[in-house]
Amino acid sequence: GAAMHNFGATYVTSDYRHVGRFIDRGRRVRWRDVFFHDGVRFLTIWHPSNLRHRRALLRLYARLIEFRGHLNRLRALSPRVCQAELLRDDPLLGRATREPAAEFVARNGLADLNATFVAPMVNSTVFTTFEQVNTFYYLAVLMPILLPTYLADFSRTIPRLTAGLCDRIGVERVVALEPSPRGGFAVTTTLRDLRARNVVVATPAHNLRDFGTGLDPSWIGTEGVREIPIVTLHVRGRRRDEYRPEKLVFLRPDEAATVLIPLEPGLDMLFAPTPEPDLAPYFEHHEVAARVRWKTAIQLSGACWRRLAPRPGLYTIGDYNICGLEDSYLTGLFAANRIVG
């Protein structure tokens, strides 16, 4: 069938070894076809004018290779050990969560490279400026320049994830979750009351705060987590020639949208901070085919990572600690392994 166009996560890398079984790889991202604006013109990261940045680029790649080794060690252990424990045991990753990205940029002499190439990638991945993130996120966002990266195709993801479980899935809204006097948890939905020995919550923090008023706030454990909203738009139309139709184009952090991602001829995906951005600068003519407003598009953690099992039988999973499909999936695997034993 045709690829299913997503409104959230857009790519998978070759390091997505666990969740990769459920997501098909679409078109490979070729960096010679990815454009950035240097204030004068659009160019690729391999443009000859970037030879002046070659030392900075080599330093950045060295840091990325080192970071990737530590991140993949953490991922290898994540199915059985809480991410927060693993962070405590890794001094390099721990330092990266405490250091502001701006300090990392200054320390490594990356200011020029960052201004043209990295800052727009950060802004279109976590929807905030590089000054607002730590070094951990700064480096994690850059994994696609180190690894084979593909647009994600989710057309077969739901059937694969729910195989054998479809008849046991209820689509209901949870309105209350609290510890039960008889042990375990009392769960109230719009349709019924349930008791559960184990509860796995995979919602943004604000949802858990809403329906988990009966829980100890320390169990929710989201100190230092920033919840960032964004709007995803699918736009049909013709891009202006200077915005490289059919190519992936990163825009500057002060623009109406963060990135132009070609999904198919005449159809682009954009991320924007407002639901009706002015797209006339980018398109000769266009119409918004679809839009989704994410109250919490991204959850950015700070130096203190969340415990995934804050009390026996309660698991709070998702991308609270590390943004990304692979790491979110691994938190679910951690909960499943704890429950199954």
C-alpha positions as CSV (number, residue, x, y, z in Angstrom):
1,G,0.0,0.0,0.0
2,A,0.9,3.7,-0.1
3,A,3.1,5.0,2.7
4,M,1.2,6.4,5.6
5,H,2.2,10.0,6.2
6,N,2.8,10.8,9.8
7,F,2.1,13.9,11.9
8,G,4.8,13.3,14.5
9,A,8.1,11.5,14.4
10,T,9.6,11.7,10.9
11,Y,12.7,9.6,10.8
12,V,14.5,6.4,11.9
13,T,18.2,5.8,12.0
14,S,20.1,2.6,11.6
15,D,20.6,2.6,15.4
16,Y,16.8,2.1,16.0
17,R,17.3,-1.6,16.5
18,H,14.3,-2.4,18.7
19,V,11.5,-0.2,17.3
20,G,12.8,-0.6,13.8
21,R,10.9,-4.0,13.6
22,F,7.6,-2.1,13.6
23,I,8.4,0.8,11.3
24,D,9.3,0.5,7.6
25,R,12.1,2.6,6.2
26,G,11.1,5.1,3.6
27,R,13.3,7.2,1.4
28,R,16.9,7.5,2.7
29,V,17.9,11.1,3.7
30,R,20.8,12.1,1.5
31,W,22.7,15.1,3.0
32,R,23.6,16.3,-0.5
33,D,19.8,16.9,-0.9
34,V,19.3,18.7,2.4
35,F,19.5,22.5,2.4
36,F,20.3,25.1,5.0
37,H,20.3,28.9,4.7
38,D,23.5,30.8,5.6
39,G,21.9,34.2,5.5
40,V,22.6,34.7,1.8
41,R,21.7,31.5,0.0
42,F,20.7,27.8,0.5
43,L,23.5,25.3,0.6
44,T,24.2,21.8,1.8
45,I,26.5,20.8,4.6
46,W,29.0,19.5,2.0
47,H,29.2,22.8,0.0
48,P,32.8,23.7,-0.8
49,S,32.4,27.0,1.1
50,N,32.2,24.8,4.3
51,L,35.9,23.8,4.0
52,R,36.6,26.7,6.3
53,H,34.6,24.8,9.0
54,R,36.4,21.5,8.4
55,R,38.2,21.5,11.8
56,A,35.0,22.4,13.7
57,L,33.2,19.7,11.7
58,L,35.8,17.1,12.6
59,R,35.6,18.0,16.3
60,L,31.8,17.7,16.2
61,Y,32.0,14.3,14.5
62,A,34.5,13.1,17.1
63,R,32.1,14.2,19.9
64,L,29.2,12.5,18.1
65,I,31.0,9.2,17.7
66,E,31.9,9.2,21.4
67,F,28.4,10.2,22.5
68,R,26.8,7.5,20.3
69,G,28.9,4.8,21.9
70,H,27.7,5.8,25.4
71,L,24.1,6.2,24.2
72,N,24.0,2.8,22.6
73,R,25.5,1.2,25.7
74,L,22.6,2.8,27.7
75,R,20.1,1.5,25.1
76,A,21.5,-2.0,25.3
77,L,20.8,-2.1,29.0
78,S,17.5,-0.2,28.9
79,P,15.1,-3.1,28.5
80,R,16.0,-4.4,32.0
81,V,17.4,-1.3,33.8
82,C,15.7,2.1,34.4
83,Q,17.2,4.9,32.2
84,A,17.7,7.1,35.3
85,E,19.9,4.4,37.0
86,L,21.9,4.0,33.8
87,L,22.5,7.8,33.5
88,R,23.9,7.9,37.1
89,D,26.4,5.2,36.1
90,D,27.7,7.0,33.0
91,P,29.7,10.2,33.8
92,L,29.9,11.3,30.1
93,L,26.1,11.2,29.6
94,G,25.6,12.7,33.1
95,R,27.8,15.7,32.2
96,A,26.0,16.1,28.9
97,T,22.6,16.4,30.7
98,R,24.0,19.1,33.0
99,E,25.9,21.2,30.5
100,P,24.0,23.8,28.4
101,A,24.4,23.2,24.7
102,A,25.6,26.8,24.3
103,E,28.6,26.0,26.6
104,F,29.4,22.9,24.5
105,V,29.2,25.0,21.3
106,A,31.6,27.6,22.8
107,R,34.0,25.0,24.2
108,N,34.3,23.2,20.9
109,G,34.5,26.3,18.7
110,L,31.3,25.5,16.8
111,A,29.7,28.9,16.7
112,D,29.7,29.4,12.9
113,L,28.8,25.8,12.1
114,N,26.1,25.9,14.7
115,A,24.5,29.1,13.4
116,T,24.0,27.8,9.8
117,F,23.5,24.1,10.3
118,V,23.0,22.8,13.8
119,A,20.7,25.4,15.3
120,P,18.1,24.9,12.6
121,M,18.2,21.1,13.1
122,V,17.7,21.5,16.8
123,N,14.9,23.9,16.3
124,S,13.1,21.6,13.8
125,T,13.6,18.4,16.0
126,V,12.8,19.6,19.5
127,F,11.1,22.9,18.6
128,T,13.1,25.2,20.7
129,T,16.4,27.1,20.3
130,F,19.7,25.5,21.0
131,E,20.3,27.9,23.9
132,Q,17.3,26.1,25.6
133,V,18.6,22.6,25.5
134,N,21.4,20.6,27.1
135,T,24.4,19.0,25.4
136,F,22.7,15.6,25.6
137,Y,19.8,16.7,23.4
138,Y,22.1,18.8,21.2
139,L,24.2,15.7,20.3
140,A,21.2,13.3,20.2
141,V,19.5,15.5,17.6
142,L,22.6,15.3,15.4
143,M,22.7,11.5,15.1
144,P,21.2,11.6,11.6
145,I,24.4,13.4,10.3
146,L,26.4,10.4,11.6
147,L,24.2,7.5,10.7
148,P,22.1,6.2,7.8
149,T,18.7,7.9,8.3
150,Y,15.4,7.2,6.6
151,L,12.0,8.8,6.5
152,A,9.7,6.7,8.7
153,D,6.8,4.8,7.1
154,F,4.1,3.9,9.7
155,S,1.6,2.2,7.3
156,R,2.1,-1.2,9.0
157,T,3.1,-0.1,12.5
158,I,-0.2,-0.3,14.3
159,P,-1.1,-3.8,12.9
160,R,2.4,-5.1,13.9
161,L,2.3,-3.6,17.4
162,T,-1.3,-4.9,18.1
163,A,-1.0,-8.3,16.5
164,G,-2.7,-10.8,18.8
165,L,-4.0,-8.1,21.1
166,C,-6.7,-6.3,19.0
167,D,-9.6,-7.9,20.9
168,R,-8.2,-6.8,24.2
169,I,-7.7,-3.1,23.5
170,G,-10.4,-0.7,24.8
171,V,-10.5,2.8,23.5
172,E,-11.6,4.7,26.6
173,R,-10.6,7.8,28.4
174,V,-9.0,7.5,31.8
175,V,-10.4,10.0,34.2
176,A,-8.9,8.9,37.5
177,L,-6.0,6.7,38.7
178,E,-5.2,6.2,42.4
179,P,-3.8,3.6,44.8
180,S,-6.4,1.1,45.9
181,P,-6.9,0.5,49.6
182,R,-6.9,-3.3,48.7
183,G,-3.6,-3.0,46.9
184,G,-2.8,-2.2,43.4
185,F,-4.6,0.6,41.7
186,A,-8.1,1.8,41.0
187,V,-8.6,3.1,37.5
188,T,-11.7,4.9,36.4
189,T,-12.5,5.4,32.7
190,T,-15.5,7.0,31.0
191,L,-17.0,3.5,30.7
192,R,-16.1,1.5,33.8
193,D,-14.1,1.0,37.0
194,L,-11.1,-1.3,37.0
195,R,-8.6,-2.6,39.5
196,A,-5.1,-3.4,38.4
197,R,-2.0,-4.9,39.9
198,N,0.1,-3.1,37.3
199,V,-0.6,0.2,35.5
200,V,1.6,1.5,32.6
201,V,1.0,5.2,31.8
202,A,2.3,6.5,28.5
203,T,0.9,10.0,28.3
204,P,2.4,13.4,28.5
205,A,3.0,14.7,32.0
206,H,0.1,17.1,32.0
207,N,-2.4,14.3,31.3
208,L,-1.0,12.2,34.2
209,R,-1.3,15.2,36.5
210,D,-4.9,15.7,35.4
211,F,-6.1,12.1,36.0
212,G,-3.6,11.1,38.6
213,T,-4.6,13.6,41.3
214,G,-4.7,10.7,43.8
215,L,-1.1,9.9,43.2
216,D,1.9,11.2,45.2
217,P,3.3,14.1,43.0
218,S,6.8,12.6,43.6
219,W,5.7,9.5,41.6
220,I,4.9,11.6,38.6
221,G,8.5,12.9,38.8
222,T,8.6,15.5,36.1
223,E,10.8,18.2,37.7
224,G,12.7,20.0,35.1
225,V,10.7,18.5,32.2
226,R,9.6,21.1,29.6
227,E,6.5,20.4,27.5
228,I,6.8,22.0,24.1
229,P,3.7,22.4,21.8
230,I,3.9,22.4,18.0
231,V,1.6,22.3,15.0
232,T,2.1,19.8,12.2
233,L,0.8,20.8,8.8
234,H,0.5,18.8,5.5
235,V,0.6,21.4,2.7
236,R,-0.3,20.8,-0.9
237,G,1.1,23.3,-3.4
238,R,4.1,24.4,-5.4
239,R,7.1,25.6,-3.5
240,R,9.0,28.6,-4.7
241,D,12.1,27.6,-6.7
242,E,14.4,29.2,-4.1
243,Y,13.0,26.8,-1.5
244,R,14.2,23.8,-3.5
245,P,11.0,21.9,-4.4
246,E,11.2,18.1,-3.5
247,K,14.2,18.7,-1.2
248,L,14.4,18.7,2.6
249,V,14.9,22.4,3.6
250,F,15.7,23.5,7.2
251,L,14.5,27.1,7.9
252,R,16.0,29.6,10.3
253,P,14.8,29.5,13.9
254,D,13.0,32.9,13.6
255,E,10.8,31.8,10.6
256,A,7.1,30.9,10.4
257,A,7.9,27.2,10.1
258,T,11.0,25.1,11.1
259,V,11.4,22.8,8.2
260,L,10.0,21.8,4.8
261,I,9.9,18.0,4.4
262,P,8.8,16.6,1.0
263,L,6.4,13.7,1.5
264,E,5.5,13.2,-2.2
265,P,5.4,15.5,-5.3
266,G,3.3,18.5,-4.4
267,L,2.9,17.6,-0.7
268,D,5.1,18.8,2.1
269,M,5.1,18.4,5.9
270,L,5.9,21.4,8.0
271,F,6.2,22.1,11.8
272,A,5.1,25.5,13.0
273,P,4.5,27.2,16.4
274,T,1.1,28.5,15.3
275,P,-1.8,26.8,13.5
276,E,-2.0,29.3,10.7
277,P,1.6,30.4,9.8
278,D,2.2,32.7,6.8
279,L,3.4,30.2,4.2
280,A,3.4,32.7,1.2
281,P,7.2,33.2,1.4
282,Y,7.7,29.5,0.7
283,F,4.9,28.6,-1.8
284,E,3.7,30.1,-5.0
285,H,0.3,28.6,-4.2
286,H,-0.7,26.2,-1.4
287,E,-3.5,24.8,0.7
288,V,-3.3,23.2,4.1
289,A,-4.5,19.6,3.5
290,A,-4.3,18.6,7.2
291,R,-3.1,20.0,10.5
292,V,-2.6,18.5,14.0
293,R,-2.0,20.6,17.1
294,W,0.2,18.8,19.7
295,K,-0.2,20.2,23.2
296,T,2.9,18.3,24.1
297,A,4.9,17.6,21.0
298,I,8.2,17.2,22.8
299,Q,9.1,16.6,26.5
300,L,12.6,17.9,27.2
301,S,14.2,16.5,30.3
302,G,16.8,18.3,32.4
303,A,19.7,17.0,34.4
304,C,17.5,14.8,36.6
305,W,15.9,11.9,34.7
306,R,12.6,10.4,35.7
307,R,12.2,7.1,37.4
308,L,10.2,4.8,35.1
309,A,8.9,2.6,38.0
310,P,8.3,5.2,40.8
311,R,6.5,2.7,43.0
312,P,5.7,-1.1,42.7
313,G,3.2,-1.7,40.0
314,L,3.2,1.8,38.5
315,Y,5.2,2.5,35.3
316,T,5.5,5.9,33.7
317,I,6.9,5.5,30.3
318,G,7.5,7.4,27.0
319,D,9.9,10.1,26.0
320,Y,10.3,11.9,29.3
321,N,14.0,11.2,29.5
322,I,15.1,10.9,25.9
323,C,13.1,12.1,22.9
324,G,12.8,9.6,20.1
325,L,11.0,6.5,18.9
326,E,13.7,4.0,19.9
327,D,14.1,5.3,23.4
328,S,10.4,5.7,24.0
329,Y,9.9,2.1,22.8
330,L,12.7,0.9,25.2
331,T,10.8,2.4,28.2
332,G,7.8,0.2,27.2
333,L,10.0,-2.8,27.0
334,F,11.4,-2.0,30.4
335,A,7.9,-1.9,31.9
336,A,6.9,-5.2,30.1
337,N,10.0,-7.0,31.4
338,R,9.3,-5.8,34.9
339,I,5.7,-7.0,34.8
340,V,6.4,-10.3,33.1
341,G,9.4,-10.9,35.3
